[in-house]
Amino acid sequence: MIGLGTLVNMALVLVGSTIGIAAKGRLKKKYQETIMNALGLAVMFIGISGALQGLLVVEENQLETTNVMLMIISLALGGFLGEWIDIEKRLDQFGEWIKKSLKVKGEKGNGFVEGFVNSSLLFCVGAMAIIGSLQDGLAGEPSMLIAKGIIDGVVAIFFASTLGIGVFFSIIPIFLYQGAITLSATFIEPFLSDTLIRNISFVGSVLILGIGINMIFGKKIKVGNLLPAVLVPIAYAILIKYI
């Protein structure tokens, strides 16, 4: 069944968020802060490892850098476009709209928007979201998205235990993002290559690193405004092909 992977992914995030929300009231603030810092470190490590896979190659038993200019151009152009659209502000506004619509106030409202935005970005930016959605759309193979869902569900427990119910609603971007890739996979497939997927993945990993930095040090980087950076490798591949 095409789309099953995304549905299972959403269900696992819902389960993880529910467990985390139930645990939130039992954790003192100092524990919440420590857990958030620990998660930030883990997210940073995931981002760094994914980025290095696209930036480092072994040639003649030596480690050499590659794709550095692509990374710089992707982040610069993506940041310019994202800042023009102001994606981060729109994500925050959407989170605030959900919060007001549900009349979430008091203790439950603390960290709502931060939880929604951070978890949405983390669950959607990674390589597994892109590759898994393509596999689901092309072959009806949901295994990678199910594996991603298990990871997301575990992360959602800790996110929700510190940031609250906002994490619960990250299923909306997951549904829209992964669903769109799954449904359009047949049309996208002729333009895909292993190199292109690898380039999109490592640029996305750089953004994941930014999420980890924000989790530890506060909102220092507008990661939402950098989201268009993952599209730049596609434009680059088209230019290389035809020019």
TITORLUM-910620 format. One record per residue (C-alpha): residue in three letters; x, y negated, z. Coordinates in steps of 0.02 Angstrom, whole numbers, plus 50000, padded with zeros to 5 digits. Example, Ala and Ser with C-alpha at 12.3 -4.5 7.8 and 13.67 -1.06 7.14 Angstrom:
# residues 2
ALA506155022550390 SER506845005350357 
//
This chain:
# residues 243
MET500005000050000 ILE500784983649943 GLY500814971050085 LEU500824984050223 GLY502574978850278 THR502054960950312 LEU500484966450405 VAL501484978150517 ASN502784964450544 MET501404952450600 ALA500634965550715 LEU502304968950800 VAL502604950250826 LEU500864948950903 VAL501234963351021 GLY502934956251070 SER502214938751096 THR500804945551204 ILE502034954751316 GLY503144939351328 ILE501684927851369 ALA501124939851506 ALA502884939651579 LYS503114920751566 GLY502174916751726 ARG503244928951824 LEU504914921451773 LYS505674906951866 LYS506314892451763 LYS508134896751792 TYR507854914151719 GLN506944906751569 GLU508404894951535 THR509694908851550 ILE508694920251433 MET508514906251306 ASN510394902951308 ALA510734921551289 LEU509544922451140 GLY510374907051066 LEU512064915751074 ALA511334931350992 VAL510514921150854 MET512154911750823 PHE513084928350808 ILE511794934950683 GLY511954918950581 ILE513854919050583 SER513994937450534 GLY512754935350392 ALA513614919650328 LEU515334927550332 GLN514724942050226 GLY514424929650085 LEU515934918650118 LEU517334931250143 VAL517974944750025 VAL519434956850037 GLU520614956249888 GLU522264965649884 ASN522154968850071 GLN521954950250105 LEU520464940850169 GLU519954926650052 THR518534914050051 THR517234912949914 ASN515624903349880 VAL516184888949993 MET515684875749864 LEU514014884449837 MET513694883750024 ILE514154865250034 ILE513114860549882 SER511644871049942 LEU511614862950113 ALA511874845350045 LEU510554846349908 GLY509374856550017 GLY509564844050159 PHE509234829350043 LEU507654837349973 GLY507064843450143 GLU507344826350222 TRP506374818250080 ILE504904830150108 ASP505234829750297 ILE504844848150319 GLU505354848050503 LYS504094834450543 ARG502724843750449 LEU503104859850543 ASP503024850250707 GLN501384842150654 PHE500654859050607 GLY501164865950776 GLU500374850950862 TRP498784853350760 ILE498664871550814 LYS498984866350994 LYS497624852950991 SER496394864050896 LEU496554877451028 LYS496564864451168 VAL498154871551242 LYS498604860451389 GLY499574860551550 GLU500874873851581 LYS500354883851427 GLY500684868851317 ASN502484866951372 GLY503644872351232 PHE502184876651117 VAL502824867350964 GLU504644872050997 GLY504154890351012 PHE503114889850854 VAL504424881050748 ASN505964890550810 SER505174907650798 SER504394903850628 LEU506074898450556 LEU507004913150632 PHE505744926250573 CYS505644919350395 VAL507394913350350 GLY508364929750363 ALA508874941450223 MET507714955450281 ALA506194944350252 ILE506684941350071 ILE507334958550023 GLY506004967850123 SER504604957750043 LEU505304961149869 GLN505414979849904 ASP503634979649970 GLY502994970549816 LEU503974980349685 ALA503884998049753 GLY502614997349894 GLU504045001650012 PRO503734993550183 SER505155001750282 MET506314986550287 LEU504914974850342 ILE504384987350475 ALA506174987950539 LYS506194968850534 GLY504534968850627 ILE505274979250769 ILE506714966950786 ASP505534952050775 GLY504384959850904 VAL505804961951029 VAL506394944150998 ALA504604937951016 ILE504524945451191 PHE505964934651250 PHE505454919351149 ALA503684919851218 SER504294923151395 THR505234906651389 LEU504294895751263 GLY502544902751281 ILE501054905151167 GLY501734895051020 VAL502754910350968 PHE501124919850946 PHE500644908750799 SER502264911650703 ILE501284925550616 ILE500504911950506 PRO502144907050418 ILE502634925550412 PHE501014929550322 LEU501174914950201 TYR503044916750165 GLN503244935550154 GLY501544937650075 ALA501974925249937 ILE503624934249899 THR502764951249899 LEU501374945749782 SER502564936949662 ALA503904950649667 THR503414957649497 PHE503654940549415 ILE505264936749511 GLU506104953649482 PRO506774950449305 PHE507744935349369 LEU508504943949520 SER510254950949537 ASP511264957749682 THR512344942149678 LEU510854930449685 ILE510064939849831 ARG511744939749923 ASN511944920949895 ILE510184917149957 SER510494928250108 PHE512114920250163 VAL511434902550144 GLY509944908050249 SER511144914950379 VAL511954897750395 LEU510234890850438 ILE510014904650568 LEU511634898550647 GLY510854881250656 ILE509344888450747 GLY510494896450876 ILE511404879950904 ASN509744871150933 MET509184884451056 ILE510714881451165 PHE511054862851143 GLY509324855951103 LYS508714849850934 LYS510354843950859 ILE510054850550683 LYS508444848450582 VAL508464866350518 GLY506734864450443 ASN507374850550331 LEU508764862050271 LEU507564875650211 PRO507654870550026 ALA509504875450034 VAL509004893750007 LEU508284888849837 VAL509884880749773 PRO510744897549733 ILE509274901249617 ALA509544885049522 TYR511414888749520 ALA511124906049446 ILE510004898749310 LEU511324885649266 ILE512704898749257 LYS511634909749146 TYR511154896649019 ILE512624884549027 
//
